């Protein structure tokens, strides 16, 4: 069990680590040769020039202005200066709203911390319950609810009867054993573990005689019988049903915390919904505002997918349909292009190496990872490989564009107005709800093109398989979690492995192991988890990067809850109370677990310090991008374009960052009432993370997409889930204190919280999943007034062409491909006989009649 000294050592190590990271960042960011690492966003926007291009030779690499080192912490106030509206314009609404998650944490937990420390900490500390119970505890645990006395002042007859007979017949020394055998013949006499209430002694004796003495010893007339019977019901029974008044403090504070959290959540939901609608109304024109994705296009023997899509939308959206782009399965082509790019990077590296030393041609091995195989000339080898891949790419590109099997039953359909796109995206297109499925198209840079090639019918099967795989991943990860928890309680290990006692008993080693090692070990175990969960999301077939990240974040949150939170409590409890579990009856195990849950606060505090303090400080240092940039800059960079690609600004990483924040919300809400000591550590995390990520968003991250804060309903829902979990756990914990009378007071909280969530879901969530037609019409009207001659078709024509068809090594080939796609956007004449009744002139056939269809023919067309 970690002590105050262990926690102090852990805090010192993590604070020192965080300070080292922050100081190192403050110095490294001032050096000119690191400018592109710590300010890449400004370079990508073209608003910053490299300081290494001018000045003296030494000043190109080292900052010689010593006064700037005295202001090395000025990045903190600078990060807070940019107003939110300017931040939205600079980095987008997603980034600005992401920062508000940290502000939400501060708004919720700052008042909670003051209230909890002013009320609950004194209530918990001024008890000695843990000292009188046979459980392992530390001084930290005395600040928790575990130190509150057991709620019910019940008195067992088996514990009182012996004292009754001692009082009535002191000469009979064997009455204690006799009564014990009468009550519990096969068990030892229990002790008076709950004799805390000021119950009148004679009332207890009278009750004991009525229940035990009189039936067994009818001839025995106790002298106390007439004394206590008259006060039996008026005094003893009242105290019997009463629970500790100290619990009322926790119950009332729980209500206060719940109402405050819900109030803050509602205000934040309202604010962000308003920000989203304003952002969409004032946003610049983007292709996704006019485009929907159509999936599960039914096969037709007479028409190709492209013809069928055009025919369907000309019939059903005659006034608004503009153009479309079918989806191609170009995954193999993309793989070849990526392989060629890697070969080109290696060729650039060897050519640069040879240019620096032309006395010797660079050599390489052709085997696995260049460790085995024949030695060949590296430049010639990669040149020949690039030529081979270029031929394969040309052949595969031709195959994709000409093979009907490469065309997927899906298309991006663009409309003349936002209103037309909103109607199509938010309505059912066919009588068969499984065909012609429409949804808002992601913006082009948000599309995960690889998953568009997955047939729609396979998605359900894939998601079922991944759900099963995720279950087993979560279950088997309990093994390393148990190992981590064994480090968190070294005393239990010493009992089972006594040969380690000599080493572990060294004070510094013991403090290091219990105060620091569990947190860093858990952090290391979780390093590869985000990549695994992202891979699972890709297999499930989500078509946008934003939806992939949201899905991965959802699974990460579930994983954190089950393994990091529940797993740490359950396995930690098992290790800490191992001896108690072995020597107690099964019905008492839940009580032991209930008492031990608050004791895991020490482990979570160490995890917060490692992950939330040192980890956040390490994020701003950007050690990995710093090393990789200088390696690429030295070995690969030949042009400014190469140097720009080497910067690697990264992005927010919603799939990893948001679940981390939600874990801290969960810990804070659960332990706010149970162990308030944890709250200041949570506050440090939210405050430090807000400043660090605000700096990174302003100067570093280049967000891959813009979803208009579509993730906020997930954030709100997970905070609500954490709040409900905290209420249920508190109910379970108090029930172990024999305070069942408090259940009616606490059971209302989850009901009220869920009702509040349903209210917010109905009131604010529609702004995040649907686009109001009123807003669409207003924006269309304004655009027509401002730009009456806008060529919208030219703007949208190639917006949703697979990027692999846009990429080309030379301008001639690129121009040729674009010409080809422009020609292919005009479809071939249809063979379908019903085409003659299309109500508008066909985009692909001049012979189509604009006449309106008859009723029967229209019914035929509606079947499409």
N, C-alpha and C positions, 0 to 999 in steps of 0.2 A: 504494500500500500504506500503510495507516494506521500511523503510528508511535506511540511512547509519548506524544509531545507531542499528537498528534491525539486519542488516547484520553483524555488528561488534559483537553483542552479540551471534548470531548464529555461527560465525566463532570462537569466543572464546570457546563456549561450545564444538564444534566439535574438535577443536584443542586440548583442554584439555582432552577430551575423548580419542582421538587418542594417545596422549602422555601417558596417564594412561595405555592404553592397551599395548603399545609398551614397557613401563618400566616394567609392570607386566610380559610380555612375557620374557623380557631379564633376569629377576630374576628367574622366574619359570623354564626356560630351563636349568639353572645352577644347579638345585637341582637333586641329583642322582635318587630319586624315581620318577621323571618325565621324565627320560631319554627316556623311550619307547614311551612316548606321543609325544615328539618333535623331535625324530630321528628314527621313526619306519622303515623307508626305509632301513637304514643300518643294522638293526636287521634282516629284511627279506632277505637281501642279505648275511647275515652271516659275516658281516665285522665289527660288533661292539658287544662288550660284556657288560653286565650290570655292572655298577659301584657299585651296592648294594651287589655284591657277595664277595667283599673283603674289607679290611680296618676295622677301628674301627666301633663300633655299630652306633654312632651318625653320622659319615661320610657317612654311607650308605643311610641316608635320607636327610641330610643337607650338603651343600657345605661349608666347613670351610675355604676355600681358599679365604680370603678377597680381595686379589689382583684381582681375577677374576671378582669381582663386579665392579672394576674400569674400566674394559674393557667390560662392559655389552652391548655396542653397536657394538662390533666387528663382530656380525653376518651379518651386512650390507655389509662391504667390503668382507667378506668371501663368501657371496652369489654371488658376482659379479666376483670372481676370476676364477671360473671354465670355461675353454674355451668352445665354442659352440660344437665343435666336441666331446669333452669329455662328455659334457652334453647329446648329442644324444646317445652316447654309454651307459651312465648311466641311462637315463630316457626314451629314445626313441625319434623318430622324432616328434611325435604328441606333446609331451611336449615342445620340443625346438621351434617348429613353433608356438605353442600357445603363448609362450613368445614374439615372434616376432610381434604379434598383438599389444602389448603394445609399442614396439619399433616403429611400424608403426605410432601409435598415436603421439609419441614424434617427429618423423621425419616430420610429417605433420603440427603439431600445434605449434612447437617452432618457426619456421620462421613466421608463420601466426601471432602469438602473438606479435612479435617485429614489424612487418609491421603495424598491426592494431593499436597498441598503438602509433606508431610514426606518423601515418597519419590520421586514421579515428577518433580516440578519440579527437584530437584537432578540427577536422572539425565538429564533433557532438557537442562538448561542447560549442563552441563559437557561439551559437544561442540562441534565446529566444522564439522559436515557441511554446513550451509547455505552457509558461506563458500566451500566448494570446489565448489559446484554452480552451474550457470548458470541460476538462477531468481531471481525477485524475492521478497524477504523483508524483514521488519522485525525489530526486537529482540524484539517480542512472540512472533514465530514461533520464536525460539530456546527458548522455554519449552515448545514442543510436541514431539510425537513426530517431526516432520519433521527435527529436529536430531539424531536418532539415526543413527549410521552405517549404511550399507547392510549388510544382514545377511550375505550370502554373500561370503567372501573369495576369490572366484574370480580367476584370473589368466589372461588370454587369451594364447595363443601369439603372436599378432600383436604384442602389446605387449612380449613378452619376448625374442623372437628377435633383434631388433636389438642388445639389450644383451648377449645371449649372444655374438654375433659380435664385438662391440666388445671383449669380454673375451678371446676366444680368438685373434682376428686383428686387433689394433688398427691394423695398417697398411692394411687394406682399408677405406677410408672409404666405399665405395659399397655395403657389405653391407646397411645399413639399408634403402636403397631397393630392393635386390634381394629381400630377404625380404618386404618389404611387398607387392611386386608378385606374389610367389609366392602369398602368402596371400590378399590382397584386391586383385586386379589393377586394379579400377576404383574403388577407394576410397582415401581417405587413411589414413595409419597412425594408429590410435587411441592415445590417451595411456594411461598407467598410472593409470587413475582409481580402481582398486580395490586398489592395492598397499599394504594396511594391515596384513595379517597378518604376524607374524614368521616367515614361511616361509624356511627355509635357502636362501640364494642359489644354492648349487651344485645343489640339488635341482631348482630351476627351470631352470637351465641344462641339466641332464641331460635333463629332460622336453622342453625346446625342441629339443635336438639330435635326440632320438629321433624326434620327430614331424616335424621340418622339415629339419634340417641333413643327417642321414644319407641320406635318399632323394635329395636334390638334389645333394649334394656327397660322393659315396662315397669320394673320395680324401682328403678333409679329415679329419684326426684331431685333434679338440679335446683340449687338455690337461686339460680339466675332466671328461671323460666318466667316468673311473673314480672320480671323487670323490663324485658325487652319486647314482649309481644305487642304492646300497645303502640310502639313506634316503628314496628316492622315495615308497614306499608308507607307510612308517611315520610320516612327518611331513607331507609336502605334501598327501596325499589327505585326511588328517584335517582339516587346516585348510581345505581346499577345501570340505568339506561342513558346516563349522561356521558358525553365524550369531551375530551380536553378542550377547554375554551381557546387554547392557542391555535387550534385548527381553524377557528373562525377567521383569524387573520389571513390565513392562506386562501380560504374560500372567497372572502371579500376581495382580496387583491387579485385573485384569478378573474373575477367578474370585471374588475377595473381594467386589467390588462386586455381582456377579450374585447370590451367595448372600445378601448383606445385603439387596438389593432384594427378593428373593423372600421372605425371612423377614418383612420389614416388611409386604409386600403380604398375605401369608397372615394375619398377626395382625390387620391392619386389616379384611380381608374377614370374618374370624371375628367380630370385634367388631361390625361394622356389620350383619351378618346377625342377630346376637343382638339388637341395638338395634331392627331392623325387626320381628322377631317379638314383642318386648316391646311395641313401639309399637302393633302391630295388636291385641295382646291387651288392652291398657289403653286403647285409643282409644275415644272417645265414639261413640255410634251415628251412622252415616251411611247415606244411601240406597244408596250403591254397595256396601255390605256385603251387601245383600239382592238386588241387581239384576244381571242379565246383559243384554248386548246381543245380540239375535238378528238375523242378516242373511241375505240371500238366501232369504227366505221364498218358496216356490214359488207360482206363480199358481194360482188355483182358480176355475172358472167358476161355482160355486155359492155360494161364501162370499167375503166381503171379507177383506182382510188382517187386520183386527182379529178377526173371527170365527175365521179360520183359526188364528191364533196362540193364542187362548184354547182352541180345540178341541184343538190339538196338545198343549198343556201340561197340560190336564186329563186327557188320556189317558196321557201319558208321565210326568208328575210329579203324580199325583193327590193325594198327601199334602202337597205343599209349595208348589204354585203358589198365588199370592195375587192378583195383578193385573198389568196390563200397560198400556203406552202406546205406540201406534203412532207412527212417525216421519213428519212432514210436511215437504214441500218448501216452506219458507217463506222462501227466499232473497230473492225479489222483495219480499215484505212487509218483511223486515228492511232491505232497501235503502231502501224508502220511509220507514220509521221513522227511519233514520239521517239521511236527507235532511231530514226534518221537524225533527229535533233541531238540525241545523246552521242551518236557517232560524230556529228559535226563539232560538238563541244570537245571531244577527245582529239579530233584533228586540229582544232584551234590550239589546244594545249601543246601538242607535239610540235606544231609549226612555230609557236612562240618560243618553245624550248630550243628548237633548232636555230632560230634566228639569233638567239643569245650566245650560242656556241656552235658555229658551223663547221667546226673541225670533226664533228662526229654525229652521224645520223642517229636519231633515237630509235631504240629497239623495244620490243614488247613480246610477251608470250600470249599465244592465242587460246590457251586453255582456261580453266575455271578461275575467274577473278584475276587473271593474269599471273597465276602462280605456277602454272604448268603448261605444257604444250610446246610447240615449235617456236623458236625465236624468229621474228620477222621484222622488217622495217615498219615502224609504227605509222609513218605518214602514208606510205604506199598502201598499207593494209586498210587504214580507215578511208582513204580515198576510194579504193575499190569497193569497200562496203557501202559507202554513200552512193556510188554509181549503181550498185545492185539494188539498193533500197529505192532509189529514184525510179528505176524501171518498174519495180513492183508497185510502187505508189501510183504511177500512171496507169498501170493495168487495172489495179483495184478501183481507182477512181472511175475508170471507164465502165467497169463491171457494175459498180453501184448505181451509176446514172442510167444504165441501160437494162439492168436485170429487174423485172417486175417483182421478184422475190425480195429484193432489197427495200422495197417500199412498204412501210408499215401502215396498218389501218388507222392512221392518225394524221392530223394536219393542224397547222396554225392558221386560223381564219381571221382575217382583219376586216373591220367594218369602217364605214364612212364617218361614224360618230362614236363618241364614248357611250352615248345613250344606247345605241344599237348593240354595242359590245356588252353592256351591262345587262340588257334584256336577255341576250343569248346565253351569257355565262351563268345567269341566275334562274334559268327556267328549264323545264324538261322539254326536249326537242322531239321526242318520238313517243308513240303509244307504248312501245316496248321500252321500259325504263333502263334496260341493260344496253341499249344501242344509242349511238349518237350522244355520248356523254360529253358534256361541256363543262369547262371550268376556266377561270381566269388564267391566261398564259403568264408564266413568270417573265420578268424582264430578261432580255437575251443573255446578259452576263450571269444571271442566276440559274440558268438551265443546266441541269446535269444531263448532257446529251446521251451519255451511255445508256441511261435507263429508259430513254424513249424507245429503244429497240426491243424492250421486253413486251411480249404480247400481254394485253390487258387481262386475259383469262388466267394467266399464270400468277398474277399478283396475290390472289387470295391464298394459293398454295404456298408461295414463297413466304408470306407473312406468318402463316401457321407454323412452318418449319422454323423460322427465326424465333418465334415466340417460345417454342419448345427449347431451342438452343439457348435462349436467354435465361430461361428458368434453370437449366442445368449449370450455366455459367455462374449464376447468382448463388446456387446451392453449393457448388464445389469451391467457391471462393471463401466459404466459411473456414476452410482449412488454414490458409495463411492468416486469416483474421484471428483464429484461435491461437496461432503461434505468436502473433503480435501481443495478444492479451496476456500470454504467459510471461512476456517481458514486463508487462505493466504491474504484475504482482509477484515480486521476487521471493517474498516470504513463503508463499505456497510452493514454489519450486525448490526452495531450500529444504523443505520438509520431505519432499519426494526424492530429491537428488542431493543428499547431504554432502557429497564430495565436492560440490561447488561452493560450499559455505565459506571456505577460507578466502576465496577470491572475491565473492560477492559481498562479504562483510566489510571490505575496504570502503570507507565512507564515500569517497569521490566516485568510485566505480558504481556503487549502489545508487547514488543519486543520479549519475549519468544514465544508468540503465533504466531506472524507473521514471525519471523526469524528462528525458530527451529521446531515448532510443525508440520507445513505442511509436511516437508520432512520426519520426523519420522513416521507420520501417514500414508503417502503413502507407506513407506517401510514396515510397519506392514501389510497393506492391501495386499501387494504382496508376503507375506511369503508363503502362501499355493499355489500360482499360479504354480510354477514349478512342484509340485507333480501332480496337476490336468492335466497339459499339457503332462507330461510324461505318465500318465494313458491313455490319449487320443491317444498318439502315439502307445502305446501297443495294444490298441483296433484296431487300423488301420492295425496291422499285420506285422510290420517290423520285420525282422528276426535277426537283429544284434543289439547289444547295441550301436554301433557307429551310425547306421542309426536311431535308436530311439532317440539318443541325438541330432543328426543333425535336425531331424524333429521337435522335441520339441523346439530346439533353434530357428528354423524358425518361429514357431507359437509364441514363446515368443517375438521375434523381432516385428512381426506384432502387437501383443498385446501392446507392449510398444509404438509403433508408434501411434496407434489409441487412446489408453487410456492415457498413461502417457504423451505423447507429444501433439497430437491434442486435446485430452480430456482436458488436463490442460489448453491449450490456449483458447479453446472455452468456457468451463465453467468458467474459470477465467475471460475471457473478459466479459461474461454475468454478473458476479457478480460485477466486478469493474465498468462497465459502465451502470449499471442498470438504474440509473437516466437518463442518456443520451438517452438510448434506449426508455424510456417511453415518453420523451418529444421531440423527433425528428422524422422527416418523414422517412418512410422505405427506401427510396433511399439513405439516408445518413448513414444507419447502416454499410454497408461495409467499409465506410471511417473510422468510429469509430473503427471497428475491426482491420483494417489495422494499425491504430495508436497504438492500445492496444497490438498487438502481441509482440513487443519488450519489453513491460512492464512486460511480464511473465518471463523475464530473472531472476528476483529476486527470483521467486519461484524455478526455476531450479538450481540456485546457491545454495539455501538451501538444495535441494535434493542431489546435488553433494557432498556437505560437509557431509551430514549424511551418504549417501550410499558409496560414493567414498573415503572419508577420514576415518571417524570413522568405517565404515563397513569393509574396507580393513584392518585396524589395528586390528579389532576384529577377522578377519580371521586367522591372524598369532597367536593370543592368544590361539585358539582352546579350548575354555572354555567347550563346550559340550563334546568333546572327552576326555578332561582331567577328568571331573567329572565321566563319564561313565567308563573310564578305572579303576579308583580307586575303584569304586563300584564293578565292576566285579572282580578286583584283590582281594578285601576283601571277597566277598561272594561266588565267583564261581571258581576262579582259583585254580587248584590242581597240574597241570603239566606245563611244559614249553610250550607245545602245546596250552594249555588253555590260557596261558599268551600272546602268540603270536596272538591268535584270538581276545583277548581283546584289542589289540592295536588300531585297526580300523584306518589305515592310511588314508583311503579315496582316492579320485582321483580328477582330475581337475574339473569335473562337467561341461563339455562343454555346456550342455543344459541350464545352469544358468549363467555361467561366460561370454560366448561369447555374448549373447544378451545384457548383462549389458554393455559390452565394446562398442557394436554397438550403444547403446543409447547415449553414450558419444560422439561417432563419429558424430551422427546425431545432437546433441546439439551444438557441436563445429563448424560443418560446417554451420549450419543454423544461428548461432548467431555470427560467425566470422566477418561478415560485419554488421549485424544488431545491436548487442550489444557486442562489443569487451571486455567489462568488464568480461564476463564469461570465456574467454580463459585461464587466469592464474589458475582458479580453475580446469579446465580440465587438465592442465599440471601437477598440483600437483597429481591428481588422477593417470595419466599414469605413472609418475615417481615412486610414492609410490607403486602402484600395481605391477610394474615390479620387484622391489626389493623384495617385499613380496612373490610374486608367484615364483620367482626364488629360494628363500630360501625354500619354501614349496616343490617345485618339486625336489630339490636336497636332502632334508632331510625327507620329510613326505610322499608325495603322492605316491601311488603305482598304476600306471595306469592299468585299467582293460583290455585294448586292445591296439593294435598298428595298425592304419589305414594308416600309411605313409603320414600323413598330407592331407588326402582326403577331409578334410573340407575346405581347403583354397579357392576353387572357391566360396563357400557360403560367406566367409568373404569378399572376393573381391567384390562380387555382392552386398552385403549389404552396403558397403562403397560407391559404385557407386550410389546405390539408395538414400543414404543420400545426396550425392552431387547433384543429380538431384532435390531432394525435396527442398534442400536449394535454388537452382536457381529458381525454380517455385515460392516458397514463396517470394523470393525477388522481382520477377516480379510482383506478386500480391500486395506486400507491396508498391512498388514504384508507381503502378498504382493508389493507393489511394491518392498519392501526386499530382495528375494531371500532372504526368510526362510521359504521354503516348508515347511521342517521343522517350523515352529510350527503348521501347519494342523491336524494331528491333535489337538493340545492345545486349539485353539480351536473346532473343529467340534463338540465335545461340548457346548459352552455352549448353542447354540440348541436342541439336542435336549433337554437338561435343562430349559431354560426352558419349552419347549412342553409337556413332560411335566408340569411343575409347574402350568402353566395349566390343562391338562386335569383335573388333580386338583382344583384349586380350583373349576373349573366344575362338576364332578360333586358336590363336597362342599357348596358354599355357594350356588351359583346357584339351585337349586330354591326356596330361601326367598324369592327375588325374583320368580319367575314363577308359582309355585303357592301356594295357600293351604292349609295342612294341615287335613284334616278334623278331626283331633283338636283343633286350636285353635278351629275353628269350633264344634264341639260344646260345648266348655268355655264359650265365650263365650255361646252360646245358653242353656245351662243356668243360668249365673249371671244372665243377663238375665231369664229366666222366674222365678227365685227372687226377684229384687229388684223386678220390675215385672210381677206376674201379670196385671194388668188393662190392659196396654199396647195401645193401638189402633194396631197397626202398619200396617193398611191406610190409615187416615187419614193416617198419617205419610208413607207412600209414594205416595199417590194422585196428587198433582200434582208430585212431585219431579222428574219428567223431562218435564214439558210445556215446549215451546219457550219460552224467555224472552220472545219477542216477543209471545206471547199473554198473558203476565202483565203486560206493560207497558201502562199506560193513563194517559191524561191526567187523568181524573177518577175518583173513587171509584165512582160509579154504574156507569160503563162497565166498570170492573174487576170489580165484583161481578157484573155481568151476564155477563161472559165466563167467570168462574169457575163460575157456575151452569151455564152451557152445557156447560163441560167436565165438570163433575160428572155431568150428565145423559148426556153422550156416553160416559162411562166405563162406563155400563151399556149393553151392546151390544144391537143389535136381534136378534130371533129368527133362528136360522139356517135356511137352506133345504136344507142338506145332509142327506140321508136317513140317513147313518150316525150322525148326531148322536143318534138315539134310543138308541144303545147306549153313550153316554158313561158311564163308571163312576161319575161324581159328578154331583150336580145342577148344571146349567148356571148360570153367573152371569148369563146373558142370557135364559134361557127356562125358565119354570116347568113346561113340559110335558116337559122332558127326564127320562128315566127313569134312576133310579140303579142299575138292574140291571146285572150284569156281562155283558160280551159273550161270545159263543161264540168258539171257537177260530178259525173261519174269519173272523169279523167282526173279531177282534183283529188277524189278519194284515192285513186290509184297512186297519185304522187305522194299523198300523205303517208302512205305505207312505207315510204323511204325513211 
